[in-house]
């Protein structure tokens, strides 16, 4: 942290506390945030903070995105999908897009005028991105896209979706490409049901369908077809590091709210914190929080030097999300029956945390990646 990042943290914390946290219950019921909150975030400079200023971004680096993600957790405001939009999708466009694509899409993403999603997962294909069934077939100057995607975050509101599709027939990683689809008024594009999830109820997650969707071939990300799988592999470490950032912040927040509760709640005539078991559980969880931050800080420093490798990113994503689920579960136990009531933040954190071990690459896939380096 430095003075500039402290200022970003203060700005982000104020935004999530004022404009997001009070609406979380309502957003959970409607299964998506209000669109206006995106433009508010854009006006405050909290979107695309690590994208160059020439494309409307903040001109910062990954540390700026990490600080915003941490403040979102601290404010107990999980529904806003800005981390995915800014820290992940914008970087696909910035890294691989043409000058025309970057100037068309990034400034509007930074302002909140465009909300972005990325469509990887399919009903029959989860982690195996090499075997996606969605196809993009050349037809003159266009691609014609057919396929179905599911579990798409920001899918309900998205104006731009980066689609992972097959553009070849060789049965290899060279068949996969990334193609931008602007959804407004797009014939053949439709959104399926907004999915009802165990947690993260206010984050819109839906199915997307492409039936003879026609887009210009100039919407391809990259200079040639077949670069999609490599592009995904290069960008996934940053996505996994962002999930690790959220995990570390959640561990910290879970310990904080549980300590506060244990000091206030009484049982058998004395505060819960006076019982040895409670103190020992929280001592262990707080130690894990310290270790999480230490490991995470090292990973962020490596990433800022462009030295974060796939293996270390996988270790961070696997281990920190596992600790998140473990610590939150132990904190729920301290709350007792109240820990199972959604009016208490620890219960919502419990439901929200479980997906962390699945999306962005499951814990099992992370271990597979780590094992390859042994």
ZAFIDO-651390 format. One record per residue (C-alpha): residue in one letter; x negated, y negated, z; residue number from 1. Coordinates in pm, 1 decimal. Each point is the difference from the previous one (the first is absolute). Example, Ala and Ser with C-alpha at 12.3 -4.5 7.8 and 13.67 -1.06 7.14 Angstrom:
! residues 2
> A  -1230.0  450.0  780.0  1
> S  -137.0  -344.0  -66.0  2
END
This chain:
! residues 374
> X  0.0  0.0  0.0  1
> X  -99.3  -362.6  -56.8  2
> X  172.6  -337.8  23.6  3
> X  164.4  34.3  -341.4  4
> X  131.9  347.4  75.9  5
> X  126.6  -121.4  337.3  6
> X  199.5  -265.7  -185.2  7
> X  139.4  260.7  -240.2  8
> X  95.8  215.7  298.0  9
> X  180.9  -289.9  165.4  10
> X  186.1  -84.5  -320.6  11
> X  94.3  362.7  -66.4  12
> X  101.8  60.5  359.9  13
> X  230.0  -302.8  -11.9  14
> X  155.4  114.4  -327.0  15
> X  73.2  353.4  118.5  16
> X  125.0  -117.4  339.0  17
> X  228.0  -272.8  -136.3  18
> X  114.4  121.5  -339.8  19
> X  -9.2  379.3  32.8  20
> X  28.7  136.5  353.5  21
> X  341.6  -159.3  75.5  22
> X  149.5  166.4  -309.2  23
> X  -141.9  351.0  40.2  24
> X  323.0  155.4  131.5  25
> X  204.9  -144.3  -286.4  26
> X  -260.7  96.3  -258.5  27
> X  1.7  351.9  138.3  28
> X  371.4  26.4  -65.6  29
> X  -18.2  -144.3  -352.6  30
> X  -319.7  202.3  -70.2  31
> X  -196.2  -287.4  -146.9  32
> X  -121.4  -345.3  96.2  33
> X  157.3  -320.1  -127.9  34
> X  -155.3  -110.7  -324.5  35
> X  -46.7  -350.8  136.6  36
> X  -260.0  120.2  247.7  37
> X  -229.4  77.3  -292.9  38
> X  4.4  -357.3  -127.6  39
> X  -55.4  -128.0  353.4  40
> X  -307.4  220.5  30.4  41
> X  -117.3  -129.4  -336.9  42
> X  42.9  -361.4  103.2  43
> X  -208.5  63.6  311.3  44
> X  -279.0  163.1  -202.9  45
> X  47.7  343.3  154.6  46
> X  36.0  185.4  -331.1  47
> X  -299.4  106.8  -210.2  48
> X  -239.2  -151.0  252.6  49
> X  -294.3  195.0  -146.4  50
> X  75.3  -80.4  -365.7  51
> X  -209.8  -274.3  -168.9  52
> X  138.9  -352.0  15.8  53
> X  -3.8  -29.6  -380.1  54
> X  284.5  255.6  -3.7  55
> X  195.2  -168.5  277.9  56
> X  -144.5  203.3  285.3  57
> X  -165.7  -109.8  320.4  58
> X  -355.7  66.9  -113.4  59
> X  -72.2  208.5  310.2  60
> X  -115.7  356.9  44.6  61
> X  118.4  321.9  160.3  62
> X  -44.3  -143.1  348.0  63
> X  279.2  -248.1  -70.7  64
> X  235.4  280.8  -103.4  65
> X  -97.1  201.1  308.2  66
> X  73.0  -291.0  234.3  67
> X  345.3  -50.0  -154.4  68
> X  75.1  371.9  34.8  69
> X  -107.7  -2.6  366.0  70
> X  218.3  -298.1  83.7  71
> X  298.6  168.8  -161.2  72
> X  -40.5  293.9  239.0  73
> X  -53.1  -225.4  300.1  74
> X  322.8  -188.9  -77.9  75
> X  199.8  327.4  -11.2  76
> X  116.6  -92.1  -350.2  77
> X  -68.0  305.9  -218.0  78
> X  249.6  -47.8  -283.0  79
> X  -168.9  -258.8  -223.5  80
> X  -189.5  173.1  -284.2  81
> X  -266.2  -264.7  -51.1  82
> X  -296.7  224.0  82.3  83
> X  82.1  233.2  -289.3  84
> X  78.0  -289.5  -234.0  85
> X  -310.4  -206.4  79.8  86
> X  -262.6  239.1  126.9  87
> X  60.3  282.3  -246.4  88
> X  205.1  -75.2  -312.5  89
> X  -146.5  -345.0  -63.8  90
> X  -345.6  157.4  0.7  91
> X  90.1  247.7  -272.7  92
> X  95.7  -296.1  -217.9  93
> X  -299.3  -210.7  102.2  94
> X  -246.2  285.4  -56.3  95
> X  136.3  151.0  -321.4  96
> X  244.8  -246.5  -151.8  97
> X  -67.4  -209.6  -306.0  98
> X  -34.1  -374.4  36.8  99
> X  353.4  -36.5  -135.4  100
> X  137.5  251.5  252.4  101
> X  -176.4  -166.0  290.9  102
> X  125.7  -345.5  -93.0  103
> X  352.9  126.1  -62.7  104
> X  42.1  206.6  315.2  105
> X  -238.0  -100.2  279.7  106
> X  105.2  -365.2  53.1  107
> X  365.0  104.8  27.3  108
> X  -95.4  281.3  237.3  109
> X  -187.2  -254.4  213.1  110
> X  303.6  -228.4  13.2  111
> X  243.3  281.7  76.0  112
> X  187.9  -56.0  -324.9  113
> X  -102.3  349.7  -109.8  114
> X  22.0  292.4  243.5  115
> X  -217.7  292.6  -103.5  116
> X  13.0  375.9  47.0  117
> X  -208.2  292.1  -120.8  118
> X  171.1  320.8  -114.9  119
> X  -217.7  305.3  60.3  120
> X  205.9  268.9  175.1  121
> X  256.7  206.7  -189.8  122
> X  274.0  234.0  126.4  123
> X  -214.6  302.4  -86.3  124
> X  -346.4  -152.4  35.2  125
> X  -142.1  -143.0  321.2  126
> X  -375.2  -7.8  49.0  127
> X  -73.6  162.4  -337.7  128
> X  -8.7  -318.0  -208.4  129
> X  -182.4  177.5  -280.0  130
> X  318.3  190.6  -81.0  131
> X  260.4  -276.1  -5.5  132
> X  284.8  64.8  -243.3  133
> X  84.0  -360.6  -91.2  134
> X  -110.9  -62.9  -357.7  135
> X  -77.8  -310.4  -201.1  136
> X  7.8  67.8  -373.2  137
> X  -132.7  -247.2  -255.2  138
> X  255.5  -135.3  -244.4  139
> X  -137.3  -276.3  -216.2  140
> X  -115.8  -281.5  224.8  141
> X  190.0  140.0  297.9  142
> X  -3.9  278.9  255.4  143
> X  322.4  188.8  58.0  144
> X  7.8  121.8  361.7  145
> X  208.0  288.3  132.5  146
> X  -8.3  145.0  349.8  147
> X  109.4  -27.5  360.1  148
> X  -183.6  -127.8  306.8  149
> X  85.7  25.7  368.1  150
> X  -108.8  -139.1  339.0  151
> X  -84.3  -332.1  -167.8  152
> X  -67.5  -272.4  255.9  153
> X  127.2  -345.1  -104.2  154
> X  193.0  186.6  -270.5  155
> X  339.2  -151.5  78.8  156
> X  -115.9  -359.3  -43.3  157
> X  -290.0  41.7  -241.6  158
> X  -27.3  -217.4  -310.6  159
> X  -319.9  170.6  -113.1  160
> X  -87.5  365.5  40.8  161
> X  -332.0  159.7  -92.2  162
> X  96.7  341.4  -136.2  163
> X  -228.2  303.2  11.3  164
> X  77.3  184.4  -324.6  165
> X  -146.5  254.9  -238.7  166
> X  -119.2  -146.3  -329.6  167
> X  -182.2  312.7  -120.2  168
> X  48.3  374.3  -41.2  169
> X  -340.3  143.3  85.9  170
> X  99.0  123.0  344.6  171
> X  -278.8  -196.1  165.9  172
> X  -48.7  -309.8  212.9  173
> X  -52.7  -187.1  -326.6  174
> X  373.5  23.7  -70.8  175
> X  102.3  -241.2  277.0  176
> X  47.7  -373.8  -53.9  177
> X  139.1  -294.0  197.3  178
> X  260.4  -215.4  -174.7  179
> X  174.3  -312.2  125.1  180
> X  378.4  -14.3  -32.5  181
> X  188.1  -325.3  60.4  182
> X  335.0  115.9  130.2  183
> X  229.6  -301.0  -46.1  184
> X  260.5  85.0  -263.5  185
> X  -210.4  292.2  -121.4  186
> X  214.6  244.9  -202.7  187
> X  -35.0  356.5  124.3  188
> X  -142.9  -98.2  337.9  189
> X  214.4  77.2  303.0  190
> X  -37.6  28.8  373.8  191
> X  133.3  302.6  179.7  192
> X  116.1  11.8  357.2  193
> X  -180.8  -192.2  268.6  194
> X  -136.3  288.6  202.9  195
> X  97.5  51.8  364.0  196
> X  -318.9  67.3  192.9  197
> X  -82.1  120.2  350.6  198
> X  -169.8  -332.9  70.5  199
> X  -99.5  -324.9  -171.0  200
> X  367.7  -58.5  -70.8  201
> X  -43.5  -359.5  -116.5  202
> X  -267.9  83.3  -256.1  203
> X  177.6  57.0  -327.8  204
> X  -90.6  337.3  -144.7  205
> X  189.4  131.9  -297.6  206
> X  5.5  212.9  -311.8  207
> X  -82.6  -147.9  -341.2  208
> X  113.5  140.0  -333.0  209
> X  -142.2  -67.5  -344.8  210
> X  208.0  104.0  -298.7  211
> X  -153.6  -110.8  -329.5  212
> X  -138.6  -311.6  166.6  213
> X  -184.9  -196.2  -266.1  214
> X  -290.9  -225.9  96.8  215
> X  -281.2  -155.3  -207.0  216
> X  -317.1  205.8  -26.9  217
> X  -173.8  -312.7  126.5  218
> X  145.5  86.3  345.2  219
> X  -255.6  280.9  33.7  220
> X  -242.9  -63.1  286.0  221
> X  -353.8  47.0  -125.1  222
> X  -166.5  -21.1  -338.9  223
> X  97.6  352.5  -106.0  224
> X  251.9  270.4  79.3  225
> X  -92.1  275.5  241.3  226
> X  -171.3  -216.8  260.9  227
> X  282.4  19.2  251.9  228
> X  -130.1  284.6  214.9  229
> X  -341.0  -163.6  38.2  230
> X  166.3  -334.2  75.6  231
> X  207.2  166.1  270.9  232
> X  -303.7  166.9  153.2  233
> X  -189.4  -331.1  11.6  234
> X  286.2  -187.6  166.0  235
> X  127.5  266.0  241.1  236
> X  -282.7  -55.3  254.7  237
> X  124.6  -356.5  56.9  238
> X  357.9  124.7  32.9  239
> X  -110.4  259.5  254.3  240
> X  -202.2  -256.7  191.2  241
> X  307.2  -223.5  23.3  242
> X  194.5  292.0  145.7  243
> X  -282.4  48.4  248.9  244
> X  20.1  -369.7  91.8  245
> X  370.2  38.5  73.0  246
> X  -71.1  312.9  203.2  247
> X  -258.1  -168.6  222.8  248
> X  226.8  -299.2  54.6  249
> X  290.8  230.6  88.5  250
> X  -210.6  188.2  255.6  251
> X  -89.6  -332.6  159.8  252
> X  361.1  -120.2  0.9  253
> X  133.9  327.5  139.1  254
> X  -240.8  -14.9  292.5  255
> X  85.2  -364.8  63.2  256
> X  378.8  45.6  13.1  257
> X  -37.0  313.4  212.5  258
> X  -227.4  -165.8  255.5  259
> X  248.2  -286.6  26.5  260
> X  286.4  244.5  50.9  261
> X  -191.1  210.2  253.9  262
> X  -72.5  -307.4  209.9  263
> X  363.2  -114.5  -3.5  264
> X  186.1  329.9  30.8  265
> X  31.9  154.2  344.8  266
> X  54.6  361.2  104.9  267
> X  13.5  140.5  354.2  268
> X  -43.1  -350.7  134.2  269
> X  -315.8  -101.5  -184.9  270
> X  -106.6  -104.3  -351.2  271
> X  -65.0  276.9  -251.2  272
> X  -352.7  -134.6  -34.2  273
> X  -67.0  94.2  361.4  274
> X  24.8  370.5  -85.4  275
> X  -328.5  166.8  -81.3  276
> X  133.2  185.4  -304.0  277
> X  126.5  -322.9  -156.6  278
> X  -332.3  -175.4  57.8  279
> X  -197.0  292.0  -138.7  280
> X  215.9  29.5  -313.3  281
> X  -31.9  -371.1  -70.2  282
> X  -373.7  3.6  73.2  283
> X  -44.0  274.4  -258.6  284
> X  219.3  -178.8  -256.1  285
> X  -177.9  -331.5  53.5  286
> X  -335.1  172.7  -50.0  287
> X  127.9  141.6  -328.4  288
> X  109.0  -350.9  -99.8  289
> X  -355.1  -124.9  56.5  290
> X  -150.7  285.6  -200.5  291
> X  252.1  -58.2  -280.8  292
> X  -97.1  -366.5  -28.3  293
> X  -371.0  80.2  6.6  294
> X  27.6  257.8  -278.9  295
> X  231.6  -223.3  -200.3  296
> X  -225.8  -305.0  31.6  297
> X  -288.8  201.7  -138.0  298
> X  209.9  112.6  -296.6  299
> X  117.9  -355.2  -72.6  300
> X  -357.0  -129.3  12.4  301
> X  -104.7  268.5  -248.2  302
> X  291.7  -85.1  -227.0  303
> X  -88.6  -370.7  4.4  304
> X  -347.9  101.7  -120.1  305
> X  155.4  227.4  -266.4  306
> X  -151.3  299.4  178.6  307
> X  313.0  183.7  116.3  308
> X  -2.1  342.1  -166.1  309
> X  294.7  232.0  -60.6  310
> X  -104.2  233.9  282.1  311
> X  -24.0  -267.2  269.1  312
> X  330.7  -153.0  -108.7  313
> X  157.5  345.2  26.9  314
> X  -145.6  45.2  349.0  315
> X  140.9  -335.6  108.0  316
> X  343.9  68.1  -143.0  317
> X  19.2  351.9  145.1  318
> X  -140.5  -63.5  346.7  319
> X  158.1  -335.0  76.7  320
> X  348.9  102.1  -111.8  321
> X  -30.5  316.2  208.5  322
> X  -94.0  -210.5  303.3  323
> X  291.0  -231.8  -71.9  324
> X  249.4  284.5  17.3  325
> X  -166.8  153.0  306.4  326
> X  -18.2  -323.3  200.1  327
> X  350.6  -115.9  -88.2  328
> X  138.5  340.1  101.3  329
> X  -176.9  -13.0  335.9  330
> X  126.8  -353.0  57.1  331
> X  357.5  109.8  -71.5  332
> X  -40.3  252.9  280.8  333
> X  -89.8  -277.4  243.5  334
> X  323.8  -178.5  -87.4  335
> X  201.6  314.1  70.8  336
> X  355.0  -9.4  -134.9  337
> X  -32.2  -366.9  -91.3  338
> X  -279.3  95.0  -238.2  339
> X  261.9  175.5  -211.0  340
> X  224.4  -307.7  -23.1  341
> X  -49.5  -205.6  -316.2  342
> X  51.6  -323.9  191.9  343
> X  -348.4  58.9  137.8  344
> X  -284.1  -68.2  -245.0  345
> X  -187.3  316.1  98.3  346
> X  287.9  212.2  -135.3  347
> X  -8.2  -184.9  -332.0  348
> X  -377.1  33.7  -12.5  349
> X  37.7  373.5  59.2  350
> X  237.8  39.3  -295.7  351
> X  -203.6  -231.2  -222.6  352
> X  -334.9  165.9  71.6  353
> X  61.7  350.9  -128.9  354
> X  -16.3  -92.4  -369.2  355
> X  -354.6  -130.8  48.8  356
> X  -131.0  358.5  -13.4  357
> X  177.2  56.2  -333.1  358
> X  -6.9  -298.1  -234.6  359
> X  -317.9  -134.0  -153.4  360
> X  -122.5  359.8  -7.3  361
> X  101.8  256.0  261.7  362
> X  -226.3  92.9  289.2  363
> X  -61.1  330.9  -176.6  364
> X  -111.9  -174.8  -320.3  365
> X  -229.2  -224.1  207.8  366
> X  -162.9  306.2  155.3  367
> X  -42.9  152.8  -344.2  368
> X  -178.8  -314.9  -117.8  369
> X  -219.3  -6.9  310.2  370
> X  -91.5  367.4  -36.8  371
> X  -135.8  -59.1  -349.3  372
> X  -277.9  -211.7  147.5  373
> X  -114.8  264.8  247.2  374
END
